[in-house]
Amino acid sequence: MSEFEERDEQGGVSVRALEIGVAATIMGLGALVMYDNWRIGAGWGPSGPEAGYFPFYVGLLMLISSAVVLVRALTLRTPRQCFVDPRQFRLVMALLVPTAVFIAVTAFLGIYVTSAIYLAYFMIMVGHYRAAVAVPVAVGVPIALFLLFEIWFLVPLPKGPLETLLGY
């Protein structure tokens, strides 16, 4: 069984396996940041630091700190601990998946309509509110935010077809 498939008696992913996976991922991101900023210029130019100078060193810090975490996870033998059991993981996914859908759908429906759907979903499905309570709140909050941002502060937020239909 590989490190990423290491499981404890409860069937959850172990802390050690997760540390190895996250450290390796962040090391890769740090290396990518370093490479890209070296490509655009990460040295010291005639008028000071080049555009990629500071981001390059941020990537280097990411790489080094993640390497330390990876080495510790690979070498230290600690008692196997479950990071998250299947029940807890389902609870996290019940929040994460709708949030990811909210972010993706915002590009098409706009922030206000998507927020109304998101609020109604969470109030009804997670908060167990009746639709008679959830729907007015789910519609009222985005309307209040629309008035606040679009009318009062004049800050445009992502809009969709409904706002276009209404002339905004």
LUMNUVEX-824753 format. One record per residue: residue in one letter; chain; x, y, z of N, C-alpha, C, O in turn. Coordinates in nm, 2 decimals, always signed. Atoms other than C-alpha are relative to their C-alpha. Layout:
BEGIN
ATOM  rest  kette      nX      nY      nZ     caX     caY     caZ      cX      cY      cZ      oX      oY      oZ
ATOM     A      A       X       Y       Z       X       Y       Z       X       Y       Z       X       Y       Z
...
This chain:
BEGIN
ATOM  rest  kette      nX      nY      nZ     caX     caY     caZ      cX      cY      cZ      oX      oY      oZ
ATOM     M      A   +0.09   -0.12   +0.00   +0.00   +0.00   +0.00   +0.09   +0.12   +0.00   +0.18   +0.13   +0.08
ATOM     S      A   -0.09   -0.12   +0.01   +0.15   +0.34   -0.10   -0.04   +0.09   +0.12   -0.13   +0.08   +0.19
ATOM     E      A   +0.02   -0.10   -0.11   +0.18   +0.64   +0.14   -0.14   +0.07   -0.01   -0.20   +0.10   +0.09
ATOM     F      A   +0.12   -0.07   +0.02   -0.12   +0.80   -0.02   -0.13   -0.08   +0.03   -0.24   -0.03   +0.04
ATOM     E      A   +0.11   +0.09   -0.03   -0.34   +0.50   +0.04   +0.00   -0.05   +0.14   -0.09   -0.13   +0.18
ATOM     E      A   -0.01   +0.05   -0.14   -0.23   +0.45   +0.40   -0.13   +0.04   +0.08   -0.17   +0.15   +0.07
ATOM     R      A   +0.12   -0.02   -0.08   -0.54   +0.41   +0.62   +0.01   -0.06   +0.14   +0.09   -0.15   +0.16
ATOM     D      A   +0.00   +0.06   -0.14   -0.61   +0.35   +0.98   -0.12   -0.09   +0.01   -0.20   -0.12   -0.09
ATOM     E      A   +0.10   +0.10   -0.03   -0.86   +0.11   +1.14   -0.14   +0.06   -0.04   -0.23   -0.02   -0.07
ATOM     Q      A   +0.13   -0.06   +0.02   -1.15   +0.36   +1.09   -0.02   +0.02   -0.15   -0.14   +0.06   -0.19
ATOM     G      A   +0.01   -0.02   +0.15   -1.09   +0.38   +0.71   +0.03   +0.14   -0.04   +0.01   +0.17   -0.16
ATOM     G      A   -0.04   -0.14   +0.04   -0.98   +0.75   +0.71   +0.14   +0.01   -0.05   +0.22   -0.08   -0.02
ATOM     V      A   -0.14   -0.03   +0.04   -0.67   +0.90   +0.56   +0.08   +0.04   +0.12   +0.04   +0.11   +0.20
ATOM     S      A   -0.08   -0.03   -0.12   -0.38   +0.92   +0.80   +0.06   +0.14   -0.02   +0.07   +0.19   -0.13
ATOM     V      A   -0.06   -0.13   +0.00   -0.22   +1.24   +0.90   +0.13   +0.00   -0.08   +0.16   +0.09   -0.15
ATOM     R      A   -0.13   +0.01   +0.07   +0.12   +1.12   +0.77   -0.02   +0.00   -0.15   +0.05   +0.07   -0.22
ATOM     A      A   +0.02   +0.00   +0.15   -0.02   +1.04   +0.42   -0.04   +0.14   -0.05   +0.00   +0.18   -0.16
ATOM     L      A   +0.05   -0.13   +0.04   -0.19   +1.38   +0.40   +0.12   +0.10   +0.00   +0.13   +0.18   -0.09
ATOM     E      A   -0.12   -0.09   +0.00   +0.13   +1.56   +0.51   +0.09   -0.02   -0.12   +0.14   +0.07   -0.18
ATOM     I      A   -0.09   +0.03   +0.12   +0.33   +1.38   +0.24   -0.06   +0.06   -0.13   +0.01   +0.12   -0.21
ATOM     G      A   +0.07   -0.05   +0.12   +0.07   +1.46   -0.03   +0.00   +0.15   -0.01   +0.03   +0.21   -0.12
ATOM     V      A   +0.01   -0.15   +0.00   +0.03   +1.83   +0.07   +0.14   +0.06   -0.02   +0.16   +0.15   -0.09
ATOM     A      A   -0.14   -0.05   +0.01   +0.41   +1.88   +0.11   +0.05   -0.01   -0.15   +0.11   +0.08   -0.20
ATOM     A      A   -0.04   +0.02   +0.13   +0.47   +1.73   -0.23   -0.07   +0.10   -0.10   +0.00   +0.15   -0.19
ATOM     T      A   +0.08   -0.10   +0.08   +0.20   +1.95   -0.39   +0.06   +0.14   +0.01   +0.08   +0.21   -0.09
ATOM     I      A   -0.05   -0.14   -0.02   +0.33   +2.27   -0.24   +0.15   +0.01   -0.04   +0.19   +0.12   -0.09
ATOM     M      A   -0.14   -0.01   +0.06   +0.69   +2.18   -0.33   -0.01   +0.02   -0.15   +0.06   +0.10   -0.21
ATOM     G      A   +0.02   -0.02   +0.14   +0.57   +2.15   -0.69   -0.05   +0.14   -0.04   +0.00   +0.20   -0.13
ATOM     L      A   +0.04   -0.14   +0.02   +0.39   +2.48   -0.67   +0.11   +0.10   +0.02   +0.13   +0.20   -0.06
ATOM     G      A   -0.11   -0.08   -0.03   +0.70   +2.64   -0.52   +0.10   +0.00   -0.12   +0.15   +0.10   -0.16
ATOM     A      A   -0.09   +0.02   +0.11   +0.91   +2.50   -0.80   -0.05   +0.07   -0.13   +0.02   +0.13   -0.20
ATOM     L      A   +0.06   -0.07   +0.11   +0.67   +2.63   -1.06   +0.01   +0.15   +0.01   +0.04   +0.22   -0.09
ATOM     V      A   -0.01   -0.14   -0.03   +0.67   +2.98   -0.90   +0.15   +0.04   -0.03   +0.17   +0.14   -0.10
ATOM     M      A   -0.14   -0.03   +0.03   +1.05   +2.97   -0.91   +0.03   +0.00   -0.15   +0.10   +0.10   -0.20
ATOM     Y      A   -0.03   +0.01   +0.15   +1.07   +2.86   -1.27   -0.06   +0.12   -0.08   +0.01   +0.18   -0.16
ATOM     D      A   +0.07   -0.10   +0.08   +0.82   +3.11   -1.40   +0.06   +0.14   +0.03   +0.08   +0.22   -0.06
ATOM     N      A   -0.06   -0.13   -0.04   +0.98   +3.40   -1.21   +0.14   +0.01   -0.05   +0.19   +0.12   -0.08
ATOM     W      A   -0.14   +0.00   +0.06   +1.33   +3.30   -1.32   -0.01   +0.03   -0.15   +0.08   +0.10   -0.21
ATOM     R      A   +0.02   -0.02   +0.15   +1.20   +3.30   -1.68   -0.02   +0.15   -0.03   +0.03   +0.20   -0.13
ATOM     I      A   +0.02   -0.15   +0.03   +1.08   +3.67   -1.65   +0.10   +0.09   +0.06   +0.10   +0.21   +0.03
ATOM     G      A   -0.11   -0.08   -0.06   +1.38   +3.78   -1.45   -0.01   +0.01   +0.15   -0.09   +0.08   +0.20
ATOM     A      A   +0.00   +0.00   -0.15   +1.46   +3.71   -1.09   +0.13   +0.05   +0.06   +0.16   +0.02   +0.17
ATOM     G      A   -0.13   -0.05   -0.05   +1.79   +3.88   -1.06   -0.01   +0.14   +0.04   -0.11   +0.20   +0.06
ATOM     W      A   -0.01   -0.14   -0.04   +1.91   +4.22   -0.97   +0.04   +0.08   -0.13   +0.15   +0.05   -0.18
ATOM     G      A   -0.03   -0.08   +0.13   +1.90   +4.46   -1.27   +0.07   +0.13   +0.03   +0.10   +0.16   +0.15
ATOM     P      A   -0.07   -0.13   -0.02   +2.07   +4.80   -1.32   -0.08   +0.10   +0.09   -0.02   +0.18   +0.15
ATOM     S      A   +0.08   -0.09   -0.08   +1.78   +4.98   -1.15   -0.07   -0.07   +0.12   -0.16   -0.01   +0.18
ATOM     G      A   +0.05   +0.07   -0.11   +1.71   +4.73   -0.88   -0.05   -0.14   -0.03   -0.01   -0.20   -0.13
ATOM     P      A   +0.04   +0.14   +0.03   +1.53   +4.40   -0.85   -0.09   -0.01   -0.12   -0.17   +0.08   -0.15
ATOM     E      A   +0.08   +0.02   +0.12   +1.37   +4.26   -1.16   -0.14   -0.05   +0.05   -0.16   -0.08   +0.16
ATOM     A      A   +0.14   +0.03   -0.03   +1.00   +4.17   -1.18   -0.02   -0.13   +0.08   -0.11   -0.14   +0.17
ATOM     G      A   +0.02   +0.13   -0.07   +1.04   +3.81   -1.06   +0.09   -0.02   +0.12   +0.09   -0.13   +0.17
ATOM     Y      A   -0.10   +0.02   -0.11   +1.30   +3.87   -0.79   -0.07   -0.04   +0.13   -0.04   -0.15   +0.19
ATOM     F      A   +0.06   +0.03   -0.13   +1.07   +3.87   -0.48   -0.09   -0.13   -0.01   -0.08   -0.21   +0.07
ATOM     P      A   +0.08   +0.12   +0.01   +0.82   +3.61   -0.61   +0.09   -0.13   -0.01   +0.05   -0.23   +0.04
ATOM     F      A   -0.09   +0.11   +0.01   +1.12   +3.38   -0.69   +0.03   -0.05   +0.14   +0.03   -0.17   +0.16
ATOM     Y      A   -0.04   +0.04   -0.14   +1.23   +3.39   -0.33   -0.12   -0.05   +0.08   -0.10   -0.13   +0.18
ATOM     V      A   +0.12   +0.06   -0.06   +0.87   +3.33   -0.21   -0.02   -0.14   -0.04   -0.04   -0.23   +0.05
ATOM     G      A   +0.00   +0.14   +0.05   +0.87   +3.02   -0.43   +0.10   -0.09   +0.07   +0.08   -0.20   +0.10
ATOM     L      A   -0.11   +0.07   -0.07   +1.20   +2.92   -0.28   -0.03   -0.04   +0.14   -0.01   -0.15   +0.19
ATOM     L      A   +0.04   +0.03   -0.14   +1.07   +2.95   +0.07   -0.11   -0.10   +0.01   -0.11   -0.19   +0.10
ATOM     M      A   +0.11   +0.11   +0.01   +0.76   +2.74   -0.03   +0.07   -0.13   -0.02   +0.03   -0.23   +0.05
ATOM     L      A   -0.07   +0.12   +0.03   +0.99   +2.48   -0.17   +0.08   -0.06   +0.12   +0.07   -0.17   +0.15
ATOM     I      A   -0.09   +0.04   -0.11   +1.23   +2.47   +0.13   -0.09   -0.05   +0.12   -0.07   -0.15   +0.18
ATOM     S      A   +0.09   +0.03   -0.12   +0.95   +2.47   +0.40   -0.08   -0.13   -0.03   -0.09   -0.21   +0.06
ATOM     S      A   +0.07   +0.12   +0.03   +0.76   +2.20   +0.22   +0.09   -0.12   +0.00   +0.05   -0.23   +0.03
ATOM     A      A   -0.09   +0.11   -0.01   +1.07   +1.99   +0.18   +0.03   -0.04   +0.14   +0.04   -0.16   +0.17
ATOM     V      A   -0.02   +0.03   -0.15   +1.12   +2.01   +0.56   -0.11   -0.08   +0.05   -0.10   -0.18   +0.12
ATOM     V      A   +0.12   +0.08   -0.04   +0.76   +1.89   +0.61   +0.01   -0.14   -0.06   -0.03   -0.24   +0.01
ATOM     L      A   -0.01   +0.13   +0.07   +0.81   +1.61   +0.36   +0.10   -0.09   +0.06   +0.07   -0.21   +0.09
ATOM     V      A   -0.10   +0.08   -0.06   +1.13   +1.49   +0.51   -0.04   -0.05   +0.14   -0.02   -0.16   +0.18
ATOM     R      A   +0.05   +0.03   -0.13   +0.98   +1.50   +0.86   -0.11   -0.11   -0.01   -0.11   -0.21   +0.07
ATOM     A      A   +0.11   +0.09   +0.02   +0.67   +1.31   +0.74   +0.06   -0.14   -0.04   +0.00   -0.24   +0.00
ATOM     L      A   -0.06   +0.13   +0.05   +0.89   +1.04   +0.57   +0.09   -0.06   +0.11   +0.10   -0.19   +0.11
ATOM     T      A   -0.10   +0.05   -0.09   +1.14   +1.00   +0.86   -0.05   -0.03   +0.14   -0.02   -0.12   +0.20
ATOM     L      A   +0.05   +0.02   -0.13   +0.95   +1.04   +1.18   -0.10   -0.11   +0.01   -0.20   -0.11   -0.07
ATOM     R      A   +0.10   +0.11   -0.02   +0.76   +0.74   +1.30   -0.09   +0.04   +0.12   -0.05   +0.02   +0.23
ATOM     T      A   +0.10   -0.04   -0.10   +0.46   +0.86   +1.49   -0.11   -0.10   -0.01   -0.14   -0.16   -0.11
ATOM     P      A   +0.12   +0.09   +0.00   +0.16   +0.66   +1.59   -0.10   +0.04   -0.11   -0.12   +0.16   -0.13
ATOM     R      A   +0.10   -0.03   +0.11   -0.09   +0.64   +1.31   -0.12   +0.06   +0.05   -0.19   +0.02   +0.14
ATOM     Q      A   +0.12   -0.08   -0.04   -0.36   +0.90   +1.34   -0.08   +0.02   -0.12   -0.03   +0.04   -0.23
ATOM     C      A   +0.10   -0.03   +0.11   -0.67   +0.94   +1.13   -0.01   +0.15   -0.01   -0.05   +0.22   +0.09
ATOM     F      A   +0.02   -0.15   +0.02   -0.68   +1.29   +0.98   -0.15   +0.03   +0.00   -0.19   +0.12   +0.06
ATOM     V      A   +0.15   -0.03   +0.01   -1.05   +1.27   +0.89   -0.06   -0.14   -0.02   -0.02   -0.22   -0.11
ATOM     D      A   +0.07   +0.12   +0.03   -1.29   +0.98   +0.91   -0.10   +0.02   -0.10   -0.14   +0.13   -0.13
ATOM     P      A   +0.09   -0.02   +0.11   -1.54   +0.91   +0.64   -0.12   +0.09   +0.03   -0.17   +0.16   -0.06
ATOM     R      A   +0.12   -0.08   -0.04   -1.83   +1.07   +0.83   +0.04   +0.15   +0.00   -0.04   +0.23   -0.05
ATOM     Q      A   -0.05   -0.14   +0.00   -1.63   +1.39   +0.89   +0.03   +0.05   -0.15   +0.00   +0.17   -0.18
ATOM     F      A   -0.03   -0.04   +0.14   -1.52   +1.39   +0.52   -0.12   +0.03   -0.07   -0.13   +0.13   -0.15
ATOM     R      A   +0.13   -0.03   +0.07   -1.88   +1.38   +0.40   -0.05   +0.13   +0.05   -0.11   +0.20   -0.04
ATOM     L      A   +0.05   -0.13   -0.05   -1.96   +1.68   +0.62   +0.08   +0.11   -0.07   +0.02   +0.21   -0.11
ATOM     V      A   -0.08   -0.10   +0.07   -1.67   +1.87   +0.47   -0.04   +0.02   -0.15   -0.05   +0.13   -0.20
ATOM     M      A   +0.04   +0.00   +0.14   -1.77   +1.77   +0.12   -0.14   +0.07   -0.02   -0.17   +0.13   -0.12
ATOM     A      A   +0.13   -0.06   +0.01   -2.13   +1.88   +0.19   +0.01   +0.15   +0.00   -0.08   +0.22   -0.05
ATOM     L      A   -0.02   -0.14   +0.01   -1.99   +2.23   +0.23   +0.09   +0.04   -0.12   +0.06   +0.14   -0.18
ATOM     L      A   -0.09   -0.04   +0.11   -1.71   +2.23   -0.02   -0.05   -0.01   -0.14   -0.03   +0.08   -0.22
ATOM     V      A   +0.05   +0.01   +0.13   -1.89   +2.10   -0.32   -0.10   +0.11   -0.04   -0.09   +0.17   -0.15
ATOM     P      A   +0.09   -0.11   +0.03   -2.18   +2.35   -0.31   +0.08   +0.14   -0.02   +0.04   +0.22   -0.10
ATOM     T      A   -0.08   -0.12   +0.02   -1.92   +2.63   -0.26   +0.08   +0.00   -0.13   +0.08   +0.11   -0.19
ATOM     A      A   -0.07   +0.00   +0.13   -1.72   +2.52   -0.56   -0.10   +0.02   -0.11   -0.07   +0.09   -0.21
ATOM     V      A   +0.10   -0.03   +0.11   -2.04   +2.51   -0.77   -0.04   +0.14   +0.00   -0.06   +0.20   -0.10
ATOM     F      A   +0.04   -0.15   -0.01   -2.13   +2.86   -0.64   +0.11   +0.08   -0.07   +0.07   +0.17   -0.15
ATOM     I      A   -0.11   -0.08   +0.07   -1.79   +2.99   -0.76   -0.01   -0.02   -0.15   +0.01   +0.08   -0.22
ATOM     A      A   +0.00   +0.03   +0.15   -1.82   +2.82   -1.10   -0.12   +0.07   -0.06   -0.11   +0.12   -0.17
ATOM     V      A   +0.12   -0.05   +0.06   -2.18   +2.93   -1.16   -0.01   +0.15   +0.00   -0.08   +0.21   -0.08
ATOM     T      A   +0.00   -0.15   +0.00   -2.12   +3.29   -1.06   +0.04   +0.06   -0.13   -0.01   +0.17   -0.16
ATOM     A      A   -0.05   -0.06   +0.13   -1.94   +3.35   -1.39   -0.12   +0.00   -0.10   -0.12   +0.08   -0.19
ATOM     F      A   +0.11   +0.01   +0.09   -2.27   +3.26   -1.57   -0.12   +0.07   +0.04   -0.19   +0.14   -0.03
ATOM     L      A   +0.12   -0.06   -0.05   -2.55   +3.38   -1.35   +0.02   +0.13   +0.08   -0.07   +0.20   +0.11
ATOM     G      A   -0.02   -0.12   -0.08   -2.38   +3.66   -1.16   +0.00   -0.03   +0.14   -0.05   -0.13   +0.19
ATOM     I      A   -0.01   +0.02   -0.14   -2.31   +3.70   -0.80   -0.13   +0.00   +0.08   -0.14   -0.07   +0.18
ATOM     Y      A   +0.12   -0.02   -0.08   -2.65   +3.80   -0.69   -0.10   -0.12   -0.01   -0.15   -0.17   +0.09
ATOM     V      A   +0.09   +0.12   +0.02   -2.86   +3.52   -0.84   +0.06   -0.12   +0.06   -0.01   -0.20   +0.13
ATOM     T      A   -0.07   +0.12   -0.06   -2.60   +3.26   -0.74   +0.00   +0.01   +0.15   -0.02   -0.10   +0.21
ATOM     S      A   +0.00   -0.01   -0.14   -2.59   +3.40   -0.39   -0.14   -0.04   +0.06   -0.15   -0.10   +0.16
ATOM     A      A   +0.13   +0.04   -0.05   -2.97   +3.36   -0.36   -0.02   -0.15   +0.00   -0.08   -0.20   +0.10
ATOM     I      A   +0.01   +0.15   +0.01   -2.95   +3.00   -0.47   +0.08   -0.07   +0.11   +0.03   -0.16   +0.17
ATOM     Y      A   -0.09   +0.05   -0.10   -2.66   +2.93   -0.24   -0.06   +0.01   +0.14   -0.06   -0.08   +0.22
ATOM     L      A   +0.05   -0.03   -0.13   -2.82   +3.09   +0.06   -0.12   -0.09   +0.02   -0.14   -0.15   +0.13
ATOM     A      A   +0.12   +0.09   -0.02   -3.15   +2.90   +0.00   +0.04   -0.14   +0.02   -0.02   -0.21   +0.11
ATOM     Y      A   -0.04   +0.14   -0.02   -2.97   +2.57   -0.04   +0.05   -0.02   +0.14   +0.01   -0.12   +0.20
ATOM     F      A   -0.06   +0.02   -0.13   -2.77   +2.61   +0.28   -0.11   +0.02   +0.11   -0.11   -0.06   +0.21
ATOM     M      A   +0.10   -0.02   -0.10   -3.07   +2.74   +0.48   -0.09   -0.12   +0.01   -0.13   -0.17   +0.12
ATOM     I      A   +0.09   +0.11   +0.00   -3.29   +2.46   +0.37   +0.07   -0.14   +0.03   +0.02   -0.22   +0.11
ATOM     M      A   -0.06   +0.13   -0.01   -3.05   +2.16   +0.34   +0.09   -0.01   +0.12   +0.09   -0.12   +0.18
ATOM     V      A   -0.09   +0.01   -0.11   -2.80   +2.24   +0.61   -0.06   +0.05   +0.13   -0.05   -0.01   +0.24
ATOM     G      A   +0.06   -0.06   -0.12   -2.99   +2.47   +0.85   -0.13   -0.05   +0.03   -0.19   -0.03   +0.14
ATOM     H      A   +0.14   +0.06   -0.02   -3.32   +2.28   +0.81   -0.11   +0.10   +0.02   -0.20   +0.08   +0.10
ATOM     Y      A   +0.11   -0.10   -0.01   -3.52   +2.60   +0.78   -0.11   -0.04   -0.10   -0.08   -0.10   -0.21
ATOM     R      A   +0.11   +0.02   +0.10   -3.86   +2.59   +0.61   +0.02   +0.09   -0.12   +0.09   +0.20   -0.10
ATOM     A      A   -0.02   -0.08   +0.12   -3.87   +2.73   +0.26   -0.07   +0.14   +0.02   -0.02   +0.24   -0.04
ATOM     A      A   +0.06   -0.13   -0.02   -4.11   +3.00   +0.38   +0.09   +0.10   +0.08   +0.07   +0.22   +0.06
ATOM     V      A   -0.10   -0.09   -0.07   -3.83   +3.14   +0.60   +0.12   +0.02   -0.09   +0.18   +0.13   -0.10
ATOM     A      A   -0.13   +0.00   +0.08   -3.53   +3.05   +0.37   -0.01   +0.09   -0.12   +0.08   +0.16   -0.15
ATOM     V      A   +0.01   -0.06   +0.13   -3.66   +3.19   +0.04   +0.00   +0.16   +0.02   +0.08   +0.22   -0.05
ATOM     P      A   -0.01   -0.15   -0.01   -3.73   +3.55   +0.16   +0.14   +0.05   +0.04   +0.19   +0.15   +0.00
ATOM     V      A   -0.13   -0.03   -0.04   -3.39   +3.56   +0.33   +0.10   -0.01   -0.12   +0.18   +0.08   -0.14
ATOM     A      A   -0.08   +0.03   +0.11   -3.22   +3.41   +0.03   -0.01   +0.10   -0.12   +0.08   +0.13   -0.19
ATOM     V      A   +0.03   -0.10   +0.10   -3.38   +3.67   -0.20   +0.04   +0.14   +0.05   +0.09   +0.22   -0.02
ATOM     G      A   -0.03   -0.13   -0.06   -3.35   +3.96   +0.04   +0.14   +0.04   +0.02   +0.18   +0.16   -0.01
ATOM     V      A   -0.15   -0.03   -0.02   -2.98   +3.94   +0.12   +0.06   +0.04   -0.13   +0.13   +0.15   -0.13
ATOM     P      A   -0.06   -0.05   +0.12   -2.87   +3.96   -0.24   -0.05   +0.13   -0.05   +0.02   +0.21   -0.11
ATOM     I      A   +0.06   -0.13   +0.04   -3.11   +4.25   -0.31   +0.07   +0.11   +0.08   +0.10   +0.21   +0.03
ATOM     A      A   -0.06   -0.10   -0.09   -2.97   +4.43   -0.01   +0.15   +0.03   -0.04   +0.20   +0.14   -0.04
ATOM     L      A   -0.14   -0.01   +0.04   -2.61   +4.36   -0.13   +0.01   +0.07   -0.13   +0.10   +0.15   -0.16
ATOM     F      A   +0.00   -0.07   +0.13   -2.70   +4.48   -0.48   -0.02   +0.15   +0.02   +0.06   +0.23   -0.04
ATOM     L      A   +0.02   -0.15   -0.02   -2.83   +4.81   -0.35   +0.12   +0.06   +0.07   +0.16   +0.17   +0.04
ATOM     L      A   -0.12   -0.05   -0.07   -2.53   +4.85   -0.12   +0.12   +0.02   -0.10   +0.17   +0.12   -0.10
ATOM     F      A   -0.12   -0.01   +0.09   -2.26   +4.77   -0.38   -0.02   +0.07   -0.13   +0.06   +0.16   -0.17
ATOM     E      A   +0.02   -0.06   +0.13   -2.41   +4.87   -0.71   -0.06   +0.14   +0.00   -0.02   +0.23   -0.08
ATOM     I      A   +0.06   -0.13   +0.00   -2.62   +5.17   -0.61   +0.07   +0.10   +0.09   +0.11   +0.21   +0.05
ATOM     W      A   -0.06   -0.09   -0.09   -2.46   +5.31   -0.30   +0.15   +0.02   -0.01   +0.19   +0.13   -0.03
ATOM     F      A   -0.15   -0.01   +0.01   -2.09   +5.23   -0.33   +0.05   +0.01   -0.14   +0.17   +0.04   -0.17
ATOM     L      A   -0.04   +0.00   +0.14   -2.09   +5.21   -0.71   +0.11   -0.09   -0.03   +0.20   -0.06   -0.11
ATOM     V      A   -0.10   +0.11   +0.02   -1.88   +4.89   -0.70   -0.07   -0.11   -0.08   -0.15   -0.18   -0.03
ATOM     P      A   +0.06   +0.11   +0.08   -1.97   +4.66   -0.99   +0.05   -0.13   +0.04   +0.17   -0.16   +0.05
ATOM     L      A   -0.03   +0.14   -0.03   -1.98   +4.30   -0.90   -0.04   -0.09   -0.12   -0.12   -0.04   -0.21
ATOM     P      A   +0.04   +0.08   +0.11   -2.02   +4.01   -1.15   -0.15   -0.02   -0.02   -0.22   -0.05   +0.08
ATOM     K      A   +0.14   +0.01   +0.03   -2.36   +4.02   -1.31   -0.03   -0.10   -0.10   +0.06   -0.14   -0.18
ATOM     G      A   +0.04   +0.10   +0.10   -2.55   +3.77   -1.51   -0.12   +0.05   -0.08   -0.14   +0.17   -0.09
ATOM     P      A   +0.11   -0.04   +0.09   -2.85   +3.77   -1.74   -0.11   +0.07   +0.06   -0.17   +0.16   +0.00
ATOM     L      A   +0.11   -0.07   -0.07   -3.10   +3.88   -1.48   +0.03   +0.15   +0.01   -0.06   +0.24   -0.02
ATOM     E      A   -0.04   -0.14   -0.02   -2.91   +4.20   -1.41   +0.00   +0.07   -0.13   -0.04   +0.19   -0.14
ATOM     T      A   +0.00   -0.06   +0.13   -2.86   +4.26   -1.78   -0.15   +0.03   -0.05   -0.17   +0.13   -0.11
ATOM     L      A   +0.14   -0.02   +0.03   -3.24   +4.22   -1.83   -0.06   +0.12   +0.07   -0.14   +0.19   +0.02
ATOM     L      A   +0.05   -0.11   -0.08   -3.30   +4.47   -1.56   +0.07   +0.13   -0.03   +0.04   +0.24   +0.02
ATOM     G      A   -0.07   -0.12   +0.05   -3.06   +4.72   -1.73   +0.13   +0.04   +0.08   +0.17   +0.15   +0.08
ATOM     Y      A   -0.12   -0.03   -0.08   -2.75   +4.69   -1.50   +0.12   -0.08   -0.07   +0.23   -0.06   -0.02
